Amino acid sequence: MSATDRDPSPPDAATTASIPEPDLEHSHDQPASAEESEAVEAQMPPFEPLFALLTNSTTNTTVHPRIHYLFSDDDPSILATSAEDPSHRALVVDLAPAAEGASSRWDVSWAASLTPDFAVTKSSVAVQQSEGDESGGAGALMLRVEGVEREPVEMRPDSLPSSGSGAIGGEDVDVLAEDFRRRMGVLKKVVDEGEKRRVVVEQHEEVQQAAAEGEEEDGPPDEAVVDYDEDKGKGKAKAEDD
């Protein structure tokens, strides 16, 4: 799927599901954690393998990629492992529960490419409608990801006049303008997909920061303060007796 090799071999795709894992420290300290864990699990829709299609808009090819599922409590170090075959491109698709009322149970939070020569332009999760099924929402989920690869810069033919030898014809200007508009449209799609990831990452960092600040404001447990006061009082009484 590169510019020199058109072998439509399926690239690697790692799909991460944003399923909150239980807070171990909180569940260890408070007996109500089991009920809270059940409530969190009840909010999560059932997860099932997705039928995925990856489209390369540059080469107009669509493949069925190999998918590796990573959950929130899995080791993410596999994402840093480079593919053995350079023609395989690794993508990361973050899945989150769909909004209430949506036809699909899951939705794409963000998607990104781990290789510099390929960029994601569109990602979505849809419900596959089987023949004769008009209910909607009961079919299998299909993940669709579209992207573009780095296009080679086309050199100006010798027949075209250079900037110093004369004016460019009107037809040549129209071709250049159309190609410019097309490339700018593709760039906008790439930027929009990157903006989705930036917003999600910022929200995640804000939640973590708020949780850390809340722990600092709570201070030490009350029992530790009481024990400290009692020890101090005993020491003072002993000094007065002496």
C-alpha positions as CSV (number, residue, x, y, z in Angstrom):
1,M,0.0,0.0,0.0
2,S,3.0,2.3,-0.2
3,A,3.8,4.4,-3.2
4,T,6.2,1.8,-4.6
5,D,4.6,-1.4,-3.4
6,R,0.9,-1.9,-4.1
7,D,0.6,-5.2,-2.3
8,P,-2.8,-4.8,-0.5
9,S,-1.6,-6.9,2.5
10,P,-3.6,-6.0,5.6
11,P,-1.9,-3.6,8.0
12,D,-1.8,-4.0,11.7
13,A,-4.5,-2.2,13.7
14,A,-4.7,-2.0,17.5
15,T,-8.1,-1.3,18.8
16,T,-8.3,0.0,22.4
17,A,-11.6,-0.1,24.3
18,S,-12.1,2.7,26.8
19,I,-13.5,0.5,29.6
20,P,-12.8,1.9,33.0
21,E,-11.0,-0.5,35.3
22,P,-11.9,-0.6,39.0
23,D,-10.0,1.6,41.4
24,L,-8.1,-1.1,43.5
25,E,-7.3,1.3,46.4
26,H,-10.8,2.5,46.6
27,S,-12.3,-1.0,46.5
28,H,-9.9,-2.2,49.1
29,D,-10.8,0.6,51.6
30,Q,-14.6,0.8,51.2
31,P,-17.0,-2.1,51.2
32,A,-19.4,-0.4,48.8
33,S,-16.9,-0.8,46.0
34,A,-18.5,-4.0,44.8
35,E,-21.8,-2.2,44.2
36,E,-20.0,0.6,42.4
37,S,-18.1,-1.9,40.2
38,E,-21.4,-3.5,39.3
39,A,-22.8,-0.1,38.4
40,V,-19.9,0.7,36.1
41,E,-20.2,-2.7,34.4
42,A,-23.9,-2.1,34.0
43,Q,-23.3,1.1,32.1
44,M,-20.9,-0.6,29.7
45,P,-22.5,-2.1,26.6
46,P,-21.5,-5.7,25.7
47,F,-18.3,-5.8,23.7
48,E,-17.9,-8.1,20.7
49,P,-15.3,-8.3,17.9
50,L,-15.7,-5.8,15.1
51,F,-15.7,-6.4,11.4
52,A,-13.1,-3.9,10.3
53,L,-12.4,-2.3,6.9
54,L,-9.5,0.0,6.1
55,T,-9.6,2.1,3.0
56,N,-6.5,3.8,1.4
57,S,-8.0,6.7,-0.5
58,T,-4.6,7.4,-2.2
59,T,-4.5,3.9,-3.9
60,N,-8.3,3.3,-3.8
61,T,-7.9,0.0,-2.1
62,T,-9.8,-1.5,0.8
63,V,-8.4,-4.3,3.0
64,H,-9.6,-6.3,6.0
65,P,-6.9,-5.5,8.6
66,R,-5.6,-7.7,11.4
67,I,-6.9,-6.4,14.7
68,H,-5.3,-6.7,18.2
69,Y,-7.7,-5.7,21.0
70,L,-6.2,-3.8,24.0
71,F,-8.3,-3.0,27.1
72,S,-7.6,-0.4,29.7
73,D,-5.9,-2.8,32.0
74,D,-3.7,-4.4,29.3
75,D,0.0,-3.6,28.7
76,P,0.2,-0.9,26.0
77,S,3.9,-1.6,25.3
78,I,2.8,-3.5,22.2
79,L,1.9,-0.1,20.6
80,A,5.6,0.8,20.7
81,T,6.7,-2.4,18.8
82,S,7.4,-1.6,15.2
83,A,5.9,-3.9,12.5
84,E,8.3,-6.5,11.1
85,D,7.1,-5.8,7.5
86,P,7.5,-2.1,6.6
87,S,4.5,-2.4,4.2
88,H,2.3,-3.0,7.3
89,R,1.1,0.2,9.0
90,A,-0.1,0.2,12.6
91,L,-3.2,2.2,13.5
92,V,-4.7,2.9,17.0
93,V,-8.5,3.2,17.2
94,D,-9.9,4.2,20.6
95,L,-13.4,2.9,21.2
96,A,-15.9,4.4,23.8
97,P,-19.5,3.7,24.6
98,A,-21.8,5.4,22.1
99,A,-24.1,8.2,23.1
100,E,-27.5,7.4,24.4
101,G,-29.9,6.9,21.6
102,A,-27.2,6.0,19.0
103,S,-27.8,3.0,16.8
104,S,-24.4,1.5,17.5
105,R,-23.3,0.4,21.0
106,W,-19.8,1.7,20.5
107,D,-18.3,4.7,18.8
108,V,-14.8,5.8,17.8
109,S,-13.4,8.3,20.3
110,W,-10.3,8.9,18.1
111,A,-8.1,7.2,15.6
112,A,-4.5,7.7,14.7
113,S,-1.7,6.2,12.6
114,L,1.6,5.2,14.2
115,T,3.5,5.5,11.0
116,P,4.5,8.9,9.5
117,D,3.7,8.0,5.9
118,F,0.0,7.2,6.6
119,A,-2.7,9.5,8.1
120,V,-6.3,8.8,9.2
121,T,-8.9,10.9,7.6
122,K,-12.2,9.3,8.8
123,S,-13.2,6.7,11.3
124,S,-16.7,5.4,12.4
125,V,-18.6,2.5,13.7
126,A,-21.8,1.4,12.0
127,V,-24.3,-1.4,12.4
128,Q,-24.4,-3.9,9.6
129,Q,-28.0,-4.4,8.5
130,S,-28.8,-8.0,7.5
131,E,-31.4,-8.7,4.8
132,G,-34.9,-8.5,6.1
133,D,-33.9,-6.8,9.3
134,E,-35.6,-3.5,9.7
135,S,-35.2,-3.1,13.5
136,G,-31.7,-1.5,13.3
137,G,-29.2,-1.8,16.1
138,A,-29.3,-5.5,16.4
139,G,-26.8,-6.3,13.7
140,A,-23.0,-6.8,14.0
141,L,-20.8,-3.7,14.3
142,M,-18.5,-2.7,11.5
143,L,-15.5,-0.4,12.0
144,R,-14.5,1.6,9.0
145,V,-11.3,3.6,8.8
146,E,-10.2,5.7,5.9
147,G,-6.7,7.2,5.4
148,V,-4.2,8.6,2.9
149,E,-0.6,7.9,2.4
150,R,2.2,10.3,1.5
151,E,1.9,11.3,-2.1
152,P,5.0,11.8,-4.2
153,V,5.7,15.4,-5.4
154,E,5.0,15.5,-9.2
155,M,7.8,17.2,-11.1
156,R,6.8,19.8,-13.6
157,P,7.1,18.4,-17.2
158,D,9.8,19.9,-19.4
159,S,7.0,21.1,-21.8
160,L,5.6,23.5,-19.3
161,P,7.2,26.9,-19.1
162,S,9.1,27.9,-16.0
163,S,8.3,31.0,-14.0
164,G,11.2,32.8,-15.7
165,S,10.5,31.8,-19.3
166,G,6.9,33.0,-19.6
167,A,3.4,32.9,-18.2
168,I,1.6,29.6,-17.4
169,G,-1.4,28.8,-19.5
170,G,-4.9,29.1,-18.1
171,E,-5.5,25.3,-18.2
172,D,-2.3,24.7,-16.2
173,V,-3.4,27.2,-13.5
174,D,-6.8,25.5,-13.3
175,V,-5.1,22.1,-12.8
176,L,-2.8,23.5,-10.1
177,A,-5.7,25.2,-8.3
178,E,-7.8,22.0,-8.4
179,D,-4.9,19.9,-7.0
180,F,-4.3,22.5,-4.3
181,R,-8.0,22.4,-3.2
182,R,-8.0,18.7,-3.2
183,R,-4.8,18.5,-1.0
184,M,-6.2,21.1,1.4
185,G,-9.4,19.1,1.7
186,V,-7.4,16.0,2.6
187,L,-5.3,18.0,5.1
188,K,-8.4,19.3,6.8
189,K,-9.7,15.8,7.3
190,V,-6.3,14.8,8.8
191,V,-6.3,17.8,11.2
192,D,-9.9,17.1,12.3
193,E,-9.1,13.5,13.2
194,G,-6.0,14.8,15.2
195,E,-8.2,17.3,17.0
196,K,-10.5,14.5,18.2
197,R,-7.5,12.9,19.9
198,R,-6.2,16.1,21.4
199,V,-9.6,16.9,23.0
200,V,-9.9,13.4,24.5
201,V,-6.4,13.5,25.9
202,E,-6.9,16.9,27.5
203,Q,-10.2,15.7,29.1
204,H,-8.4,12.6,30.5
205,E,-5.6,14.7,31.9
206,E,-8.0,17.1,33.5
207,V,-9.8,14.2,35.2
208,Q,-6.6,12.8,36.5
209,Q,-5.5,16.2,37.8
210,A,-8.8,16.8,39.6
211,A,-8.5,13.4,41.2
212,A,-5.0,14.1,42.4
213,E,-6.0,17.5,43.8
214,G,-8.9,15.9,45.6
215,E,-6.6,13.4,47.3
216,E,-4.3,16.2,48.4
217,E,-7.1,18.2,49.9
218,D,-8.5,15.2,51.8
219,G,-5.3,15.0,53.8
220,P,-4.4,12.1,56.2
221,P,-7.1,9.8,57.6
222,D,-8.9,10.9,60.8
223,E,-7.6,7.9,62.6
224,A,-4.0,9.0,62.1
225,V,-4.8,12.4,63.6
226,V,-6.6,10.9,66.6
227,D,-3.7,8.5,67.3
228,Y,-1.2,11.4,67.1
229,D,-3.3,13.5,69.5
230,E,-3.6,10.7,72.0
231,D,0.1,9.9,71.9
232,K,0.9,13.6,72.4
233,G,-1.5,13.8,75.4
234,K,0.0,10.8,77.0
235,G,3.5,12.3,76.6
236,K,2.3,15.5,78.2
237,A,0.7,13.8,81.2
238,K,3.8,11.8,81.8
239,A,5.9,14.9,81.8
240,E,3.5,16.6,84.4
241,D,3.7,13.5,86.7
242,D,7.5,13.7,86.6
